[in-house]
């Protein structure tokens, strides 16, 4: 028996279903929900009666401290925004690759990563070089092979949302340094279950949404930004990113020296309160504990379904295979048929690019996996 790492009673949905879809809209724990309720009931609904202007500025700090620990960066380098896309969309225009240079990306990556670079390339006489995520080949190697003397930026997710393919970020970073290229990483499908070490990775930006494995709700995202990026002025300046937001200076730009410059405005403080609590729940686990748990569950899953014709996009022993996202396919069974069968059995997972995507979280246990195996065997 593989037990859950976290109290399953904190997730009421688990009384009604087997949830294997944390990579999409993740479940939120009761402590995080309680923190959101407490903020709304005790502070948010009372306006400035319970939160002064100064306290509103300081409210970000509880999350900033936790986010910096999670991403292993200095607090001054931790940007808090309303979404991952809010910063990802600005990065091409902050980095500004020169005309004639190229940007390397993965062809099936999450669109929030690639679309800003597509737009920039179209307007700036740059080219895009898309690398395919091929099951039989190492994705890090393919990206490195795509880098040449013309490469200005590599923009990629550290774990691919559809296949679960995982990068060796330090190796990729070395290749970028050798070519003089910048590195932009979306760690949304990694942060909260795999180690995200911004100090070691030394990317120009490591961006993650606050939901999925971080255990928060929508409306807040975290980013570790490089010192070089802090020298750039935000493309979309808001009123909150100055040294003193409530001075309301309307005739000049006065950006904060820290990553606070990327916070545009009042945002979902309820989500921030919940995310701070959710991160506290993650930080109690030792190094590799969450990843090891997912690896044990995915190993059980792949072994159990193999006899019934199901195969993962990558074998678990492939160095490019992540332990927490398993993408399954069957030569004779379509994804829609499987989805219908899973729904009838109250098993919730995703379908991405025609494959069944199972995403594993600390609240999952071996009983969840065995139930899934039984349904996949029956179809």
Secondary structure by P-SEA (a helix, b strand, c coil): cccccccccccccccccccccccccccccaaaaaaaaaaaacccccccccccaaaaaacaaaaaaaaaaaacccccccccccccccccccccccccccccbbbbbbccccccccaaaaaaaaaccbbbbbbbbcccccaaaaaaaaccccccbbbbbccccccccccaaaaaaaaaaaacbbbbbbccccccccccccccccccbbbbcccccccccccbbbbbcccccccccccccccccccccccccccbbbbbcccccccccccaaaaaaaaaaaaaaaaacccaaaaaaaaaaaaaaaaaacccccccccccccccccccbbbbbbccccaaaaaaaaaaacbbbbccccbbbbbbcccccaaaaaaaaaaaaac
